[in-house]
Amino acid sequence: MKSNQVRKPNFLIICSDQQRADTLGCYGNDFTSTPNIDSLAANGVLFERAYCQNPVCTPSRSSFMTGRYPRTTRCRQNGQDIPTDEILFSKILSDNGYACGLSGKLHLAACDPTNTNRLSEKRIDDGFIVFEWAHDSSLRHPANSYHRWLANKGIEYEIKPFEHCKYIDIGMPEEYHLSSFCTEKAIDFIKVASKFDSPWMFMINFFDPHAAFDPPYEYLEKYFPILDSLPLPNYIDGELEEKPSIQKLEHLEATNGRRKYSGKIRSYPAVEMKDLDHRYIKAAYYAMCDLIDKQVGRLLDFLAKSDLLDDTIIIYMSDHGELLGDHGMYYKGPFFYEPCINVPYIFSYPKKMQTGQRIRERIEIMSLAPTILDIAGIPIPSSMQARSIFPALSGKEKYKGSDIYCEYYNSLPWNTPHVQATMVMDDRYKLVVYHNYGEGELYDLFNDPNETKNLWNNLDYMEVKMKLLIKLTNKMAWTVDPLPDRVAAW
């Protein structure tokens, strides 16, 4: 029987995939329709400059699920399995009385539809008692809970080509979309979990707006009347001349974006695209964001009608961003431009957090794990390198910000030249080093917020470059694993 007191707050964590921060109305987008996520920001705390620790799925997720840097988790690449001794915050919550569930992708281990031994994701002791796993909609296999859900409804999964642009497709209608499936499974879990005394945590991992760009038609068509108004990518002819060679290659050949989705190879070579192509892709990407917002609305309505809203902390975030044609490239990869690493990061819990607060200072999203534990009143293990931001969320302390560190250790191994790259960013400058190419980038974000002018070889910025290189080595030094604990003086 359910008691009248909630001992600890519930958590609803909503994580999209490959969503840049500037796709939301609360982050300044005037084209997308995201009233529900915007309402979370209005009733909570929004971080304007939140950054992932790797611009690729698996290493980023290994980081914010553990509170550790990707290289520390030893899960630096897509296609690697997170080691079994890594401890996720979901496991810690579970050990402390939380009922934990998940729908959608997790992507902390290899998942390869071409490898019969890797058709589903190998799990560690992750703490999830409900695991409605569906990495993406194109993986048609019994391990994919989404396709079992469709089969039970008598529905065939189908993607249709879009006649006006070969780079996008028409996806499943909203009722049968993967995002709708993820939401339905979340609601089913919460209905049952809320009947018991123990608190719950549910994590929804939407695959959208990740490529391939395939929204439902009814969401895409809303952009047809304003198609000509959608801004073209942030790209200036010739800007890549002074930038690292891997970016020139990506502009011409789209090596990182060449993936197999829904049975065919998708590639996004920006150099071949016309203005209309760019706008259709942006429309499809925005439409996928709108669909996610609609699902967030379903969740908020359900929580409100179930009298659970006041006792549930809602977090909205993404694992990394998407270039979307900016700087002459699509998809993701060894690139640390703002669209790749600046992601949504919103906490809403009016009961104990500030409301309507926008924090400008920089933050790393690996802070998620210790913050959740701190809110739940659970000791933060010494293995975590990130620090809790709950004092700032609750208004007890002013958040001061920190230098941002990102890394890329051959994180996308397919069709990609081997790249080892790291980045550091302070309040004004961003520095990137391509360690195996002898190349780099330096941007003055005050004077060049669009990151079009690479100052790496500019002699007037040698002192700035040296200071940033020292900051980079300092940040790299602190990625050393804090474990094992020191237990004696000698």
Beta strands, then each sheet from edge to edge (+ up, - down):
strand 1: 10-16
strand 2: 45-47
strand 3: 50-51
strand 4: 99-104
strand 5: 130-133
strand 6: 160-161
strand 7: 169-170
strand 8: 200-205
strand 9: 259-261
strand 10: 264-266
strand 11: 312-318
strand 12: 342-343
strand 13: 345-348
strand 14: 357-359
strand 15: 363-364
strand 16: 404-409
strand 17: 420-425
strand 18: 429-434
strand 19: 439-444
sheet 1: 5+ 4+ 8+ 1+ 11+ 13- 2+ 14+
sheet 2: 12+ 3- 15-
sheet 3: 6+ 7-
sheet 4: 9+ 10-
sheet 5: 16+ 17- 18+ 19-
end
